[in-house]
Amino acid sequence: MNASVPAIPQRIGGRALDWTMALLALFFVGGLYLDGWAHTHGRVDESFFTPWHAVLYSGFALNFLALAGVAWVNRSRGASWAEALPAGYGLALGGLGLWFLGGPGDLLWHTLFGIEESIDALYSPTHLLLAAGLVLGASGAYRAAWARRESPRSLGEQLPMLLSLAATLAGLTFFLEYTHPVGNFWGLGRFPQGQDTQAFGIIALLLINSVLLGALLLTLRRWRLAPGAVVVVFGFNAVAIGFMAREYPYGQVGAFLVAALLIEGVYRWLEPSPRRVVALRLFAFLAPALVTSAHFAVGLLGAGLSWSVHLTWGAVVLSGAAGLLLSLLAVPPALPEGAEA
């Protein structure tokens, strides 16, 4: 008589966990942007305990408890501590743990120095610590998808990874909002004109394009993007940044969405990949150039541009050049045979 073999309890992981954590990451980042909206619309006071902080910290709590719960269940089902979380989520849990330092630290900072205003709110040390934790936590589903051998092809299969990437980028660009073209009308007459302002505008366009394209090129190294992938990531970023503006910048958000659609078309046309290096280099030039061009097109269709034609087209070319240089980091040229660094 054969003895029955006890069933091994199934561990939590896979796409179901990716979906859960991607949606929780969006909620977490949504709380961050809601708090940003409250700051830009004068809805905050000198108190740390605000409704906006309640939403933000509940997002943190849900993300942390979800991953801690998965680790506890998997550990109880026989996993070692090293295997308690699927690949990619250990760093997410560690990053979320930074909030146990940053949260009380932020309360102490506010008590000692008051509530930050304007750009100070983005760059206080405790907020930057919280930002690091948020980015590490939000990117868990992206890293988990990267670590798996299979490569999803359809938009539905890639969506958890894309939403995680969108949340991660939104967390990064939140702290760069003073440079983002959606919230700042570089060259469109919003700011006093002068060499310093123009130089900062050029740098701002290069910075945001580099952040977004860098993430896109990293993703291209791992997956062939499904139709709509760029629109999901770039579109979420534009809508989120626009949400914090005192007056919603419909034109600039629309320009970003149009640029994302054009980038989708260029991607289908060129089919860039690490195996198609020339196509990848050209794509890396055109993608940021299209973002900057769409930004200026809003001005041409509206009140006009305050920058000269030389500066405007120079910004477009420089954006593309920065993207091209980034592609050399994403896919470096091959070393000669036998060469050593």
C-alpha positions in Angstrom: 0.0 0.0 0.0 1.5 3.3 -1.1 1.7 6.1 1.4 0.2 9.3 0.2 2.6 12.1 -0.4 1.6 15.3 1.3 1.0 18.2 -1.0 3.6 21.0 -0.9 1.8 24.3 -0.1 2.0 26.7 -3.1 3.9 29.8 -2.4 2.6 33.3 -3.3 4.1 34.9 -6.3 3.8 35.2 -10.1 1.6 37.5 -12.1 -1.1 37.7 -9.4 1.4 39.3 -7.0 2.7 41.5 -9.8 -0.8 42.9 -10.5 -1.4 43.4 -6.8 1.8 45.3 -6.2 1.6 47.3 -9.4 -1.9 48.6 -8.4 -0.7 49.3 -4.8 2.2 51.2 -6.2 -0.2 53.4 -8.2 -2.2 54.0 -5.1 1.0 54.9 -3.2 2.2 57.3 -5.9 -1.3 58.7 -6.1 -1.1 59.6 -2.5 2.2 61.4 -3.1 0.7 63.4 -5.9 -2.4 64.2 -3.9 -0.1 65.6 -1.2 1.7 67.6 -3.9 -1.6 69.0 -5.1 -2.5 70.1 -1.6 0.8 72.0 -1.4 0.4 73.7 -4.7 -3.3 74.6 -4.0 -2.7 76.0 -0.4 -4.5 73.2 1.3 -1.8 72.5 3.9 -1.0 74.1 7.3 1.7 73.7 9.8 0.4 70.3 11.0 2.0 67.0 10.0 -1.3 65.2 10.5 -3.3 66.1 7.3 -5.8 64.2 5.2 -3.2 64.2 2.4 -0.5 62.6 4.6 -3.1 60.1 5.7 -3.6 58.9 2.1 0.1 58.9 1.4 1.0 56.9 4.5 -1.8 54.5 4.0 -0.4 53.8 0.6 3.0 53.0 2.3 1.3 50.8 4.9 -0.6 48.8 2.3 2.5 48.2 0.2 4.6 47.2 3.2 2.0 45.0 4.8 1.3 43.2 1.5 5.0 42.3 1.0 5.5 41.5 4.6 2.4 39.3 4.5 3.7 37.4 1.4 7.0 36.8 3.1 5.4 35.5 6.2 3.0 33.1 4.3 5.8 31.8 2.1 8.1 31.3 5.1 5.3 29.3 6.8 5.1 27.2 3.7 8.7 26.1 3.8 10.5 28.8 2.0 13.9 30.0 3.4 14.2 33.7 4.3 16.1 34.2 1.1 13.2 32.7 -0.9 10.3 34.2 1.1 9.8 36.9 -1.5 10.0 36.3 -5.3 13.0 37.8 -7.0 12.7 41.6 -7.3 10.5 42.1 -4.2 13.2 41.8 -1.5 14.6 45.2 -2.5 11.1 46.6 -2.6 10.4 45.6 1.0 13.8 46.9 2.1 13.0 50.2 0.4 9.6 50.5 2.0 11.4 49.9 5.3 13.1 53.2 4.9 9.8 54.8 5.7 10.1 53.7 9.3 13.1 56.0 9.4 11.8 58.7 7.1 8.3 59.0 8.5 9.2 59.8 12.1 12.2 61.8 10.8 9.8 63.9 8.7 7.6 64.5 11.7 10.7 65.6 13.7 11.9 67.8 10.8 8.5 69.5 10.6 8.5 70.0 14.3 11.9 71.6 14.4 11.9 73.6 11.2 8.2 73.9 10.1 6.4 72.8 7.0 8.5 73.2 3.8 7.2 75.6 1.1 7.7 75.8 -2.6 10.8 73.9 -3.9 12.0 73.3 -0.3 9.2 70.6 0.0 10.9 68.5 -2.6 14.4 68.5 -1.3 14.4 68.3 2.4 16.5 65.3 3.6 13.7 63.3 5.1 11.6 63.7 1.9 14.5 62.5 -0.2 14.8 59.4 2.1 11.1 58.8 1.6 11.4 59.2 -2.1 14.1 56.6 -2.3 11.9 54.2 -0.4 8.9 54.9 -2.6 10.9 54.4 -5.8 12.3 51.1 -4.6 8.9 49.9 -3.4 7.0 50.9 -6.6 9.5 49.2 -8.9 9.1 45.8 -7.3 6.8 44.4 -10.0 9.1 45.7 -12.7 12.1 43.9 -11.2 10.1 40.7 -10.7 9.1 40.6 -14.3 12.7 41.3 -15.4 13.9 38.4 -13.3 11.6 35.8 -15.0 12.8 33.8 -17.9 9.6 34.3 -19.9 9.0 37.5 -21.9 5.4 38.6 -22.1 4.3 40.0 -25.5 0.8 41.4 -25.3 -0.1 44.7 -23.6 -2.2 42.8 -21.1 0.7 40.6 -20.1 3.1 43.5 -19.9 0.7 45.8 -18.0 1.8 45.0 -14.4 5.4 45.7 -15.4 4.4 48.9 -17.2 2.3 50.2 -14.4 5.1 49.5 -12.0 7.5 51.4 -14.3 4.9 54.3 -14.6 4.6 54.5 -10.9 8.4 54.5 -10.4 8.9 57.2 -13.0 6.1 59.3 -11.5 7.9 59.0 -8.2 11.1 60.3 -9.7 9.6 63.1 -11.8 7.5 64.3 -8.8 10.8 65.5 -7.3 11.8 67.1 -10.6 8.4 68.8 -11.2 10.1 72.2 -11.4 11.8 71.1 -14.6 9.0 69.1 -16.2 7.7 70.6 -19.5 4.1 69.7 -18.6 4.1 72.0 -15.6 6.6 74.6 -16.9 6.0 76.3 -20.3 9.6 76.5 -21.4 9.9 79.0 -24.3 6.2 79.6 -24.2 6.3 83.0 -22.4 5.3 81.8 -19.0 8.7 82.9 -17.4 10.6 86.2 -17.6 13.0 86.0 -20.6 16.7 86.2 -20.1 19.8 84.1 -20.7 19.6 82.4 -17.3 16.0 81.4 -17.7 16.6 80.1 -21.2 19.7 78.1 -20.1 17.6 76.6 -17.3 14.8 75.7 -19.7 17.3 73.9 -22.0 18.7 72.0 -19.0 15.2 71.1 -17.7 14.1 69.7 -21.1 17.3 67.6 -21.3 16.9 66.3 -17.8 13.3 65.1 -18.1 13.8 63.6 -21.5 16.9 61.8 -20.2 15.0 60.4 -17.2 12.1 59.1 -19.3 14.1 57.9 -22.2 16.6 56.2 -19.9 13.8 54.1 -18.4 12.5 53.3 -21.9 15.9 52.2 -23.2 16.4 50.0 -20.1 13.0 48.4 -20.8 13.8 47.9 -24.5 16.9 45.8 -23.4 14.6 43.3 -21.8 11.3 43.3 -23.7 9.8 43.9 -27.1 7.2 46.5 -26.1 3.5 45.8 -26.9 1.5 48.4 -28.7 0.4 51.1 -26.3 3.2 50.6 -23.8 4.8 54.0 -24.3 1.4 55.7 -24.1 0.8 54.0 -20.7 4.1 55.0 -19.2 4.5 58.5 -20.7 0.7 59.3 -20.5 0.5 58.5 -16.8 3.5 60.7 -16.1 2.0 63.7 -18.0 -1.4 63.4 -16.4 0.1 63.0 -12.9 2.3 66.1 -13.3 -0.5 68.1 -14.7 -2.7 67.2 -11.8 -0.6 69.2 -9.4 -0.7 72.4 -11.5 -2.8 75.3 -10.2 -4.4 75.4 -13.6 -4.5 72.1 -15.4 -2.2 72.3 -18.5 -4.4 70.5 -21.0 -2.3 71.6 -23.9 1.0 70.4 -22.5 -0.6 67.1 -21.3 -2.1 66.6 -24.8 1.3 67.4 -26.4 2.9 64.7 -24.2 0.3 62.2 -25.3 0.7 63.1 -28.9 4.5 62.7 -28.5 3.9 59.2 -26.9 1.8 58.2 -29.9 4.4 59.4 -32.3 7.1 57.5 -30.4 4.9 54.4 -30.6 4.8 54.8 -34.4 8.6 55.3 -34.6 9.1 52.2 -32.5 6.9 50.1 -34.8 8.7 51.5 -37.8 12.3 51.0 -36.6 11.8 48.0 -34.3 14.8 49.0 -32.1 16.5 46.4 -29.9 20.0 45.5 -28.7 20.3 43.3 -31.8 19.3 46.2 -34.1 21.8 48.8 -32.8 21.5 51.4 -35.6 17.7 51.4 -35.3 18.0 51.7 -31.5 20.4 54.7 -31.9 18.0 56.4 -34.3 15.0 55.7 -32.0 17.0 57.1 -29.0 17.5 60.4 -31.0 14.0 60.7 -32.3 12.0 59.9 -29.1 13.2 62.9 -27.0 13.3 65.2 -30.0 9.6 64.4 -30.5 8.8 65.2 -26.9 10.5 68.6 -27.1 9.0 69.3 -30.5 5.5 68.6 -29.2 6.1 70.9 -26.3 7.0 73.8 -28.6 4.1 72.9 -31.0 1.6 73.9 -28.2 3.2 77.4 -28.2 3.0 77.7 -31.9 -0.7 76.7 -31.9 -1.4 79.1 -29.0 0.2 82.4 -28.0 3.4 81.7 -29.9 7.0 81.0 -28.7 9.1 83.4 -26.7 12.3 81.7 -27.7 14.1 82.4 -31.0 13.9 79.9 -33.8 17.6 79.2 -33.1 17.1 78.3 -29.5 13.9 76.4 -30.1 15.4 74.1 -32.8 18.6 73.9 -30.8 16.6 72.5 -27.9 15.1 69.9 -30.2 18.5 68.8 -31.5 20.1 68.7 -28.1 17.2 66.6 -26.7 17.9 64.1 -29.5 21.6 64.2 -28.9 21.2 63.5 -25.2 19.0 60.5 -26.1 21.6 59.2 -28.6 24.3 59.4 -25.9 22.1 57.5 -23.5 21.7 54.7 -26.0 25.5 54.3 -25.9 25.2 53.5 -22.2 22.1 51.2 -22.7 23.8 49.3 -25.5 27.5 50.1 -25.6 29.6 49.5 -28.7 31.3 46.1 -28.8 34.9 46.0 -27.6 37.5 44.8 -30.1 38.3 41.1 -29.8 40.9 40.6 -27.1 40.6 44.2 -25.7 40.5 44.7 -22.0 39.3 47.6 -19.9 
